[in-house]
Amino acid sequence: MRDDNRLHDRIKIGMVILLLALAYLLPGLGLRITKDRLRTRQDTKGRGTEAARTEEPQETASRGIILVDPGHGGRDPGMIGVDGLEEKGINLEIAQKLQRLLEEEGYEAVLTRQTDAGLYEEDAANKKAQDLKRRCQMIEELEPLVTVSIHQNSYQDPSVQGPQVFYYRDSREGKKLAEAIQEQMNEALQVASPRQIKANDEYYILKHSPGTAVLVECSFLSSPEEAAKIQTEEYQQAAARAICGGILLYLEEKNPVQDNA
């Protein structure tokens, strides 16, 4: 009986020692587990952040260059319309709007001029000739997908209205581009008497430009009604959007997207 009591005492003492040991070790173990979990979470978060950085959208490559040429500028006002309205300023306004629309479509749209200044030196003997040569030089250097020169028209009969697109007579692709833009403009601007595209062999920028080029006469400044319209933000935006639509239509037909499905 005495031996049994001693055994029980030893078991109790052993359990007490074990409990004391566990009481000492478990808090440290729990702390280590907490620290390990925190470190793991931080590492995961760090990897997630790094992955997010890796997956950030990269700057997409341009779909190609399109040259937009606001006609005239500087000492060359272009056509003078109703109430002294100068063509050069209207051309630039529409060209800048067209540039923004093309850039939204992923193209790099380059303007031959960004301000009222012409592309000539003040001491040039023939400023007009130098201006036109430099525009064509830009086309040669950039090799754009297409070139669109923005202009306004004029005629002795003030009742004549409507946009008209010109292309170089020997340019098959120029004719296709002109047709696409003309169709879009006639529809978007709700022209009462729609005009048709016209071949030309005199316009310098069409005759001397490599590649596909057209010249867009957006309105007749000699028409009081159309001159008033073309000065408004809404009509300029509509004209720019129609030209953009024609360019996109031409490029899509020339280079159709292949369905890989």
CORGIKA-V531283 format. One record per backbone hydrogen bond with DSSP energy under -0.5 kcal/mol. CO is the residue of the C=O (numbers start at 0). NH is the residue of the N-H. E is the energy in kcal/mol with one decimal. If there is no record, write none. Layout:
BEGIN
co=CO nh=NH e=E
co=CO nh=NH e=E
END
This chain:
BEGIN
co=0 nh=4 e=-2.0
co=1 nh=5 e=-1.9
co=2 nh=6 e=-2.2
co=3 nh=7 e=-2.5
co=4 nh=8 e=-2.3
co=5 nh=9 e=-2.4
co=6 nh=10 e=-2.3
co=7 nh=11 e=-2.5
co=8 nh=12 e=-2.7
co=9 nh=13 e=-2.5
co=10 nh=14 e=-2.5
co=11 nh=15 e=-2.5
co=12 nh=16 e=-2.5
co=13 nh=17 e=-2.5
co=14 nh=18 e=-2.8
co=15 nh=19 e=-2.6
co=16 nh=20 e=-2.3
co=17 nh=21 e=-2.7
co=18 nh=22 e=-2.5
co=19 nh=23 e=-1.4
co=20 nh=24 e=-2.5
co=21 nh=25 e=-2.8
co=22 nh=26 e=-0.5
co=23 nh=27 e=-0.6
co=24 nh=28 e=-2.4
co=25 nh=29 e=-3.0
co=26 nh=30 e=-2.1
co=27 nh=31 e=-2.5
co=28 nh=32 e=-2.5
co=29 nh=33 e=-2.4
co=30 nh=34 e=-2.7
co=31 nh=35 e=-2.6
co=32 nh=36 e=-2.6
co=33 nh=37 e=-2.4
co=34 nh=38 e=-2.7
co=35 nh=39 e=-2.5
co=36 nh=40 e=-2.6
co=37 nh=41 e=-2.5
co=38 nh=42 e=-2.5
co=39 nh=43 e=-2.6
co=40 nh=44 e=-2.7
co=41 nh=45 e=-2.7
co=42 nh=46 e=-2.7
co=43 nh=47 e=-2.5
co=44 nh=48 e=-2.5
co=45 nh=49 e=-2.5
co=46 nh=50 e=-2.7
co=47 nh=51 e=-2.5
co=48 nh=52 e=-2.3
co=49 nh=53 e=-2.3
co=50 nh=54 e=-2.3
co=51 nh=55 e=-0.5
co=52 nh=55 e=-0.9
co=63 nh=107 e=-2.7
co=64 nh=144 e=-3.5
co=64 nh=145 e=-0.6
co=65 nh=67 e=-0.5
co=65 nh=109 e=-2.3
co=66 nh=68 e=-0.5
co=66 nh=147 e=-2.6
co=67 nh=69 e=-0.7
co=67 nh=111 e=-1.7
co=68 nh=70 e=-0.8
co=68 nh=149 e=-2.9
co=72 nh=75 e=-1.7
co=74 nh=76 e=-0.8
co=75 nh=72 e=-2.9
co=76 nh=86 e=-0.5
co=76 nh=87 e=-2.3
co=78 nh=80 e=-0.6
co=78 nh=86 e=-2.1
co=80 nh=83 e=-1.5
co=81 nh=84 e=-1.4
co=84 nh=80 e=-3.6
co=85 nh=89 e=-0.9
co=86 nh=90 e=-2.4
co=87 nh=91 e=-1.7
co=88 nh=92 e=-2.0
co=89 nh=93 e=-2.3
co=90 nh=94 e=-2.4
co=91 nh=95 e=-2.4
co=92 nh=96 e=-1.6
co=93 nh=97 e=-2.6
co=94 nh=98 e=-2.4
co=95 nh=99 e=-1.8
co=96 nh=100 e=-1.9
co=97 nh=101 e=-2.4
co=98 nh=102 e=-2.2
co=99 nh=103 e=-1.8
co=100 nh=104 e=-0.9
co=101 nh=106 e=-2.2
co=102 nh=105 e=-1.5
co=105 nh=62 e=-2.8
co=106 nh=108 e=-0.9
co=107 nh=65 e=-2.3
co=107 nh=109 e=-0.6
co=109 nh=67 e=-3.2
co=115 nh=73 e=-4.0
co=117 nh=119 e=-0.9
co=120 nh=123 e=-1.7
co=125 nh=129 e=-2.2
co=126 nh=130 e=-2.6
co=127 nh=131 e=-2.2
co=128 nh=132 e=-2.3
co=129 nh=133 e=-2.1
co=130 nh=134 e=-1.6
co=131 nh=135 e=-2.1
co=132 nh=136 e=-2.1
co=133 nh=137 e=-1.8
co=134 nh=138 e=-1.5
co=135 nh=139 e=-2.2
co=136 nh=140 e=-2.3
co=137 nh=141 e=-2.6
co=138 nh=142 e=-2.2
co=145 nh=66 e=-2.1
co=146 nh=213 e=-2.1
co=147 nh=68 e=-3.0
co=147 nh=149 e=-0.5
co=148 nh=215 e=-3.2
co=149 nh=70 e=-2.3
co=150 nh=217 e=-2.8
co=152 nh=220 e=-2.7
co=155 nh=157 e=-0.7
co=156 nh=159 e=-1.7
co=163 nh=216 e=-3.0
co=164 nh=197 e=-2.0
co=165 nh=214 e=-2.4
co=166 nh=199 e=-2.0
co=167 nh=170 e=-2.5
co=169 nh=171 e=-0.8
co=170 nh=174 e=-1.6
co=171 nh=175 e=-1.7
co=172 nh=176 e=-2.5
co=173 nh=177 e=-2.4
co=174 nh=178 e=-2.4
co=175 nh=179 e=-2.0
co=176 nh=180 e=-2.3
co=177 nh=181 e=-2.9
co=178 nh=182 e=-2.2
co=179 nh=183 e=-1.7
co=180 nh=184 e=-2.5
co=181 nh=185 e=-2.6
co=182 nh=186 e=-1.7
co=183 nh=187 e=-2.9
co=184 nh=188 e=-2.5
co=185 nh=190 e=-1.5
co=186 nh=189 e=-0.7
co=197 nh=166 e=-1.7
co=199 nh=168 e=-1.7
co=202 nh=205 e=-0.6
co=202 nh=206 e=-2.5
co=203 nh=207 e=-2.7
co=210 nh=212 e=-0.5
co=211 nh=146 e=-2.2
co=212 nh=167 e=-0.6
co=213 nh=148 e=-2.5
co=214 nh=165 e=-3.2
co=214 nh=216 e=-0.6
co=215 nh=150 e=-2.8
co=215 nh=217 e=-0.9
co=216 nh=163 e=-2.4
co=218 nh=152 e=-4.1
co=218 nh=220 e=-0.7
co=219 nh=222 e=-1.5
co=220 nh=81 e=-2.3
co=221 nh=223 e=-0.6
co=222 nh=226 e=-3.1
co=223 nh=227 e=-1.7
co=224 nh=228 e=-1.7
co=225 nh=229 e=-2.7
co=226 nh=230 e=-0.6
co=228 nh=231 e=-2.2
co=231 nh=235 e=-2.1
co=232 nh=236 e=-2.3
co=233 nh=237 e=-2.2
co=234 nh=238 e=-2.4
co=235 nh=239 e=-2.6
co=236 nh=240 e=-2.6
co=237 nh=241 e=-2.0
co=238 nh=242 e=-2.3
co=239 nh=243 e=-2.6
co=240 nh=244 e=-2.5
co=241 nh=245 e=-2.1
co=242 nh=246 e=-2.3
co=243 nh=247 e=-2.6
co=244 nh=248 e=-2.3
co=245 nh=249 e=-2.4
co=246 nh=250 e=-2.5
co=247 nh=251 e=-2.5
co=248 nh=252 e=-2.1
co=249 nh=253 e=-2.1
co=250 nh=254 e=-2.6
co=257 nh=259 e=-0.8
END
